[in-house]
């Protein structure tokens, strides 16, 4: 099955997120995080649903600590929406699909 979630890292953040003309949702998470694992399929499903209107990325905070620190990520999962390369909205914790979709619709409007 094809995934529409890209891997975002300290190395490619500027090009994948900062340089994107499409709004971007970055899911900051960690391998050991149970709520992150629960949220991941929801994020992947929404990435498929909004393909072309929203770019979705996953960033492992242990693999890319500089980017996580830059955006003040203190707990995972943290979902940050970027528009024009700048953070515009943020959700922390294992939020519901409905809550996430509400913010997506606001960001892509």
C-alpha positions, 0 to 999 in steps of 0.5 A, spaced: 500 500 500 502 506 498 503 511 503 502 519 502 506 520 508 513 523 507 519 522 512 521 529 515 528 530 518 533 535 520 536 534 513 530 535 509 526 540 513 527 546 509 526 543 502 520 539 504 516 543 509 519 550 508 519 550 501 512 547 500 507 551 496 502 546 499 500 547 507 504 541 511 502 537 517 508 534 520 507 529 525 512 529 531 513 523 534 517 517 537 518 510 536 517 508 543 510 513 544 504 509 544 499 514 543 503 516 537 502 509 534 495 510 535 495 516 531 499 514 525 494 510 521 489 516 522 494 521 520 496 516 514 488 516 512 488 523 512 494 524 508 491 520 503 484 523 503 487 530 502 493 528 497 494 535 493 491 539 498 495 538 504 502 535 504 503 530 510 510 528 514 512 524 519 518 526 524 522 522 529 524 526 534 530 522 536 532 522 529 531 529 528 532 532 535 534 539 532 527 540 528 523 538 534 527 543 539 526 549 534 519 548 534 519 547 542 516 540 541 516 537 549 511 532 548 509 527 543 505 526 539 505 533 537 502 535 530 504 542 527 501 545 521 505 549 516 503 554 511 508 558 507 514 555 511 511 558 518 508 554 523 500 556 523 497 551 528 499 546 533 495 540 536 498 536 542 496 529 544 492 523 541 487 528 538 481 525 535 480 524 527 475 530 528 479 535 531 485 534 526 480 534 520 477 541 523 484 544 523 486 541 516 480 544 513 482 551 516 489 550 514 487 548 507 481 553 506 
